Amino acid sequence: MIIKTAFASSNGLDIDRHFGAADRFDIYEVNTGDKTYRYIEVREVDKACLNHEHHDVRMENVANRLIDCHVVFAECSGPGAKSILSSKGIQIVDVERGIDEVIDNILYGKVKLIDEKRLVDNIRPQAEVTELNEIRFAHLKKRHPCMGGEANVSAGRIHLPVSPACNIQCKFCTRQFDKSLIRPGVSSLVLKPEESVDVIKRAKELCPELSVVGIAGPGDTLATRHALDTFALVKKEFPELICCLSTNGFRLLDRVEEIAEIGIETITVTVNAVDPEIEAQINEFVIDENGVKTSGVEGAKLLINNQLKGIKRAAELGIVIKINTVLVPGVNDHHIAEVARVTSELGASLLNIIPLIPQNGMKDIPAPDCVMLDKVRAEAGKYLEVFRHCKHCRADALGIPGKGKDLHSELYKDRDVEAVETFSHG
């Protein structure tokens, strides 16, 4: 069995730091099967305790940095640390010894750690994943306006438009630069990651209720590195803000470990079908990281495979997952309940069914009426909680969604809409 361990250490040799006072953790993989171990890295963190007092946000951030570990060793840990690590499925052991000695004890069975069933393939059991993610989801609903609670009328969010390219082509998608149009894929501009900190500072002045930083375009967040680089900056500068990433999921499996390491709390994945024959009617092609384009059913198979594996792994890493599904009459209206069933079993917590906006390659398909939307929501709701407050937000949105006022034009009033990067596929 492979046990991923973190040691609170000041020197890389001894376990000599309280959990809350540690500013670094040494990470090892310990293989009890062949009696070997491997040093991985040092992870530097901002101390969980502030002025020797428990600090919820900082404690959460440190725990998220260790989300891929099974066990943490510290000189001492308080009830707050034990509680938050336990909620993420991480055991903490208080011990004051050398790292080598503890590793030896693990290798030769002198330390009883986690039930070995939890360590098969380095993945936690699905029942445990579900229980832990329900706890995280309930917590997020209180502060995230797009998670189905009452926060949609009290909490603000900003979408940072930092992603300039996409790696798939949905037939209903038209992306453009526009100052007033309200719908996904539309932005006034594309920001550079390093501009995000100043933009958020200005956004907090305009919207003091800001609690969520999201990235939802105008392209896909994982088609380039821009979104992840931006989130890394945001987490360092604004640790109190929730980070929310939206993606088509094509590159999710490749990048989910880094997403967890950065501390991104929630991911929205657009899954329009789990049947390649249906997906091929909605999406024209995918383009992989080497620029290889795959169309039709074969491209749909690649997309769905990456989406589902990425969702499963994200749930195992403690990330709350929302599914977006575009309701296309005559194409996937009969199939969305199956999307809900499959993604729920993989660890998703919420489903947002988005009525088709007839445009681009689907301009001749009528938008679904309220009867169809209600019917599909009822069918899918048997498997996943359904979100009902979607506002078709822009990729540069700012404000409290439930208040109906978008502040993006005020936020970017000094920026020239013409001075933007070109959106592209691939």
N, C-alpha and C positions, 0 to 999 in steps of 0.2 A: 504494500500500500504506500502511496505517496502522500505525505503530510506536508502541507505548506505552512511554514512557521514564521512568526515575526518576533524579534527580540528587542525589547526596549533597552538600548545600550548607549553609553556615551563614547565608547572606544572601540566597539566591534568585537570586544573580547568577553566582557562581563555583562550580566543582566543587572544593571545598577541604576535604573531610572524608574520612578513611579510612572504609571501609564499617563497620568495627566501632565507630568512634567517632562515627558520625553519629546525631544525635537527631532529624533531619528529612530528608525527601526531597521534592523538588519534582517533581511529576508532569506530564508533557506528552504530548499525542498529536501525532505528526509524520506528516503525509500526504505521502509522496514522489510521489504521483500528481499532485496539483494544486499541489505546492510550498507548502503552508501548514502551520502548526502551531497548536496550541491549548493554552493553559495550563489545567490542570484543578484542581489543589489542592496544598496542602502536607500531607504525612502525617507527623505526629509519632510517634516510636517511642522505646521505651526502648533505650538503646545496646546493641548486640549483644555488645560486650566488657565484662567486669566487672573493674575494677581492672587494666586493660590486659592482661587474659588472656582467651583464647578461652572462651566459655561456650555450650555446646550448646543449652540451652533458649532462651536469649535470642537466639541466632543464628537458631534455627528460627522464633521469633516475628517477628523482623524480616523474614525471608524470606517468611513467610506474609502479612505486610502488603503485600508487593510482588508477590503471586502473579499479579496480572493484568497485570503488565508483561512486555515482551519483553526489555528490556535495562536494566541499571543502570550508571550511570557514577559512579565514585568516584575520589578522589585516589589511593587504593591499596587493595588487598584481599588478604587472606591466603589460604592454601590451604583453610582451613576455610570461609570465605565462598564461595569459588569452588565448592567441592564441594557445599555445600547448595543454592546457587542453581542449579547445573547439574542437581541431582537434581529440581528443580522446573521445569526447562525454561527457566530465565532465564539470559541471558548477562550477564556483568559485564565492563566495560571500564575499565581504569585509565587515567586521563588527568587532567591538571591544567590546565584551561582555563576560559574563560567558558562559561556555558550557551548563550548565543546563538551563539557560534562553533561549538560542537559541533552544535547544531541545524542551522546552515547547512551544515555538512559532511555531515550525514545527508541533508538535502534535495537536495543536488547531487552525491550519490554519492561523496563523498570519504572516507566511512567505511564499511567493509564490516562489516555487522552480521550478521544472521541470514539463513539461506537464505530467499529470498523465498517459497518454497513454504509455509513455516511461517506466513506472514503473510496468506495468503488468508483473507478474512473474519475476520481477527483471531483465528483458531482454529488450534491446533496439530494436526498429522496424528494420526489415531486410533492408528496404531502407536506413535507417541511417547507419546501419552497413556497407552496401556496399559502400556508399559514403565515409565514414571515412577510410575504408580499401583501397579504390582506392588512397586516398591521401598518405597513408603510403606506399603502394606498389610503387607509383611513386617516393617517396623519397628513398626507398631501392634500386631501380634499378640503382641509381647513384653510389652506393658504394658496392653493392653485386654482385659478378661476376656470380652468378647462378640465377639471377632474370630477365634475358632477355634484359637488356640494353647493353650499350657499356663497362660496367665495367669488362667484362670478359677478356679484354686485358689490363686493367690498375690496377685492384684491386686484392690483394692477399687474399688467404684464407688458413686456417689450419684446418685439421680434427684431433681432439684429440681421439686416440683409447682407450677409457676408459670403454667401455661397453662390458663385457666379456661373456654375456649370451643372449639367445633369447627365446621368449615365443611362437613362431609359427615356423612351418617348411614349407617354400616354396619349391616346387618341383624343382625349377630351381637354388636353392641357394647352393653354396659350399663355406664355410668359411675356410680360412686357413692362416697360418703364412708364409710369403714369403717376401723376400727383394726387388724383382724386378717386380713381376706380377702386371699389372695395371688393376684392376677391383674392383667393390664394394665387401665388405666382406673380403678383404685381408689386412693384417697389418703385420708389422715387430714385433709388441709387443703389450701388453696391459699395459697402464699406470694406475697408481693409481691417484685418483683425486688430491691429494696434490702435485703430481709431475707436474701438468699442468702449474702452474705459471712460473716455471723455463723453461719449454719447450717453452712457448710462448715468453719469453724474448729472448731465443736463436733464435726462429723463426723470430722475428722482426729484428734481426741482419742479418739473411740470406735473408729475404724478407721484406724490409722496407715499401713496399706497402701494407702490411697486414692490412686488414680492417674487416675481418670476422673470427670468431672462430666457427667452426661447430663440431658437434659430430654425426657420422654416423656409429658407430659400434666399433669393428667388429660384435657385437651382436646388440640387439635393445636397444635404449637409455632409454626406460622406463621399461625394464624387471628387472632392478636393480636401486638402487639409485645413482649409480656412476656418471651418466651424470648430473643429477640435482645438486649434490654436487659440481661437477666440475664447472658448469656454475655459481653457487653462488660465488665461489672463483674468477672466471674470471671477473664477473661483479664488484666485489669489487676492484680488482687490475687493471683492464683495462676497465674502464667505456666507453672509446671511441670506443671500438670494438663492432661490431654487433654480437649477439649470434644467432646461427642457429641450430636447433635441427631436426634430421631426425628420423622418427619412423614408425613402421608398424601400429601404431594407436590402438593396442589392449588395452593398458593401458592409452590412451590419455585422455579419459573422467575422469578417476580417478585423474589425475595429472595435468590437464590443469590449474586449479586455481593456483597451486604452480608455474607452468611455467610462468604464467603472473606476479605473485608476484616477481619472481626472476628478471624479466625484459627481458626475451628472446623475441626477436623481430619477429622471423619468424620460422615456423615449416614446414617441408616437411613430408607429409604422403604418404606412398605407398599404393595406392588403386588400385588393379588389376581388381576388379569387384564390382558391386553393386547388382549383382544377385548371391545368394548363390549357385545355381547349377553350375554356371561358376567358382566362387571362389573355390569351392570344387575340381575342376580339376587342380587348380594352387597351393593350399595350403593343406597340409595333415592334420594338426591339430593345435590346440591352447592349451596353458597351462595357467590356471589362477593363481592368486597370492597364492592360496592354494595348488597348485600343481595338480589340477584336469585337466586331459587331455580330450579334446573333439575333435573328428575327423569328417571328411566328411562334409555333408551339415550342420549339427548342429553346428559344429565348425565354419564353414563359416558364418553362421547367427550371431553368437556371435561376430566374428571379424568385420563384416560389420556394425552391430549395434553400436558397440563401436567406430568405425572409424567415422561414420557419425555424431553421437552425439558429439563426441570430436571436430570434425571440426567446427560444428555449434557453440559450446560454445567458442572455441578458437577465432573465428571471432568476436563474441560478446565482447570478452575481448580485442579486438584490436590487435590481433596477425595476421601477414600476413601469408597466407597459400599457399604453393605450393604442388601440387599433383604429385607424381611419379607413373607412370603406366608402367609395363613391358608388351610389346607387344608380345603375344604368338600366332603365326599363327595357325589358326584352332580352337583356344580356345576363345580368347577374342578380336580378331581383329575387329569383327563386333560390339563389345559392348563398345569400349572405348569412343565413342561419348556420350553414356549414362552416363558413369562415369564422363565425363566432365560436362554434363548438371546438374547432381545431385549435384556434389561438388561445381559447380559454384553457384547454388541456395543457398547453405549453407554458402557461403562466401569465397570460394577459389579464388585466384587471378591468378594462373599460373599452366599450365600442362606441365610436362616433360614426353614424351613418350620414353621409353627405349627399344631398340630392344633386344629380348631374346638372351642371350649367352647360346647356347646349352650345358648343363652340368647336372650332378646329375640325377634326375628323368626325366629330359627333354632333355637328351643328344641326343635323336633320333629325336627331332623336329628341323627342319632346321630354322636358323635365318631368320627373315623377310627380304625381298629384299627392295630396295629403292622405288620401285613402291608401294608396300604395305604400307611402312612407310609414304610416301607422301600422300597416299589416307587417311590413318587413321588420320594423322595430319590435313588434310583439313576438315574432318568430325568433329573432336573434336574442331577445331579452331572456329567453329560457336558458341561455348559456352564459351570457355576459351582461353585466350592467350596461345600460345604454345611456350615453350622454345626449342631452336634448337642448343644449344652449349654444350650439356652434354658430358663430357669426361670420363665417367665410372671411377670416382675417387676412389682411395684406401681409406681405413678407417684411414690412417695416412698421407694423402696427405698434401703437402705444396707447395705454389707457386701461380703464376698467371695462371689460367687454360688456357686462350687463348694464352699464350706464349709457351705451349707445353712442358715445363720442370718442372718435379716434383723434389722437393728438399728433399723428405722424407729421402733418404739414407744419405744425408749430415747431416740432423737434428739428426738422430739417429745412426750416424756412430760409436759412442762409446758404444752403447748398444748391448748386446748379444741377437741375435734372438732366441736362444734356451731357454733363461731364461724368459719364458712367462707363463701366466696362461692358463689353459685349457679352450677352448671354450666349452660351454654346452647349451643344451636346458632345460629350466625349472629352 
